[in-house]
Amino acid sequence: MRAIDLSSINWRKSSYSNPDGGQCIEVSDTFPALVPVRDSKDPHGPALIFEPAAWTSFITAVKHQGLADA
């Protein structure tokens, strides 16, 4: 797999982040076929890159788990 340059893309705080600012993730909409995700507290650290379907599946699972723990 080739490396993807994420140094100049625009990031936004994910709507799935903790509203208190403690557990924040940022995502980028720069690539139509990829969803880069990073820890907002470590913007120069590593990023995970999901395919859109995998990101949707991940978010669905997280939402479902959150409901199960409530």
Sine and cosine of phi, psi and omega as CSV:
sin_phi,cos_phi,sin_psi,cos_psi,sin_omega,cos_omega
0.00,0.00,0.67,-0.74,0.00,-1.00
-0.99,0.15,0.44,-0.90,0.02,-1.00
-0.96,0.29,0.57,-0.82,0.02,-1.00
-0.93,-0.37,0.81,-0.59,-0.01,-1.00
-0.98,0.18,0.93,-0.38,-0.01,-1.00
-0.97,-0.26,0.12,0.99,-0.13,-0.99
-0.93,0.37,-0.43,0.91,-0.08,-1.00
-0.86,-0.52,0.30,0.95,-0.01,-1.00
-1.00,0.07,0.31,-0.95,0.04,-1.00
-1.00,0.01,0.73,-0.68,0.02,-1.00
-0.92,-0.39,0.49,-0.87,0.10,-1.00
-0.68,-0.74,0.49,-0.87,0.05,-1.00
-0.93,0.37,0.76,-0.65,0.01,-1.00
-0.93,0.37,0.60,-0.80,0.07,-1.00
-0.93,0.38,-0.19,0.98,0.02,-1.00
-1.00,-0.02,0.04,1.00,0.01,-1.00
-0.96,0.27,0.36,-0.93,0.07,-1.00
-0.91,0.41,0.81,-0.59,-0.02,-1.00
-0.91,0.42,-0.30,0.95,0.01,-1.00
-0.99,0.13,-0.07,1.00,0.04,-1.00
1.00,0.08,-0.02,1.00,-0.04,-1.00
-0.98,0.20,-0.64,0.77,-0.04,-1.00
-0.85,-0.53,0.99,0.13,-0.10,-0.99
-0.94,-0.35,0.71,-0.71,0.16,-0.99
-0.87,-0.49,0.47,-0.88,0.06,-1.00
-0.88,-0.47,0.56,-0.83,0.04,-1.00
-0.79,-0.61,0.29,-0.96,0.04,-1.00
-0.81,-0.59,0.64,-0.77,0.05,-1.00
-0.98,-0.21,0.26,0.97,-0.10,-1.00
-0.91,0.41,-0.63,0.78,-0.07,-1.00
-0.96,-0.27,0.85,-0.53,-0.03,-1.00
-0.91,0.42,-0.46,0.89,-0.07,-1.00
-0.97,-0.24,0.09,1.00,-0.03,-1.00
-0.64,-0.77,0.48,-0.88,0.08,-1.00
-0.82,-0.58,1.00,-0.08,0.09,-1.00
-0.96,0.29,0.65,-0.76,-0.03,-1.00
-0.71,-0.71,0.69,-0.72,0.03,-1.00
-0.59,-0.80,0.26,-0.96,0.07,-1.00
-0.99,0.16,0.85,-0.52,-0.04,-1.00
-0.91,0.43,-0.38,0.92,0.01,-1.00
-0.99,0.17,-0.17,0.98,-0.01,-1.00
-0.69,-0.72,0.92,0.40,-0.11,-0.99
-0.90,0.44,-0.32,0.95,0.03,-1.00
-0.99,-0.16,0.05,1.00,0.01,-1.00
-0.99,0.12,-0.19,-0.98,-0.05,-1.00
-0.94,0.33,0.38,-0.93,0.09,-1.00
-0.82,-0.57,0.58,-0.82,0.15,-0.99
-1.00,-0.05,0.57,-0.82,0.01,-1.00
-0.83,-0.56,0.87,-0.49,-0.02,-1.00
-0.95,-0.31,0.50,-0.87,0.28,-0.96
-0.97,0.25,0.51,-0.86,-0.05,-1.00
-0.79,0.61,-0.67,0.74,-0.01,-1.00
-0.91,0.42,-0.61,0.79,0.02,-1.00
-0.93,0.37,-0.63,0.78,0.04,-1.00
-0.89,0.45,-0.71,0.70,0.02,-1.00
-0.87,0.49,-0.68,0.73,0.03,-1.00
-0.89,0.45,-0.67,0.74,0.03,-1.00
-0.88,0.48,-0.75,0.66,-0.01,-1.00
-0.89,0.46,-0.66,0.75,0.03,-1.00
-0.88,0.48,-0.68,0.73,0.01,-1.00
-0.91,0.41,-0.65,0.76,0.02,-1.00
-0.90,0.44,-0.70,0.71,0.04,-1.00
-0.87,0.49,-0.71,0.70,-0.03,-1.00
-0.90,0.44,-0.68,0.74,0.02,-1.00
-0.90,0.44,-0.65,0.76,0.02,-1.00
-0.87,0.49,-0.62,0.79,0.04,-1.00
-0.94,0.34,-0.58,0.82,0.00,-1.00
-0.94,0.35,-0.51,0.86,-0.01,-1.00
-0.99,0.13,-0.25,0.97,-0.09,-1.00
-0.94,0.34,0.00,0.00,0.00,0.00
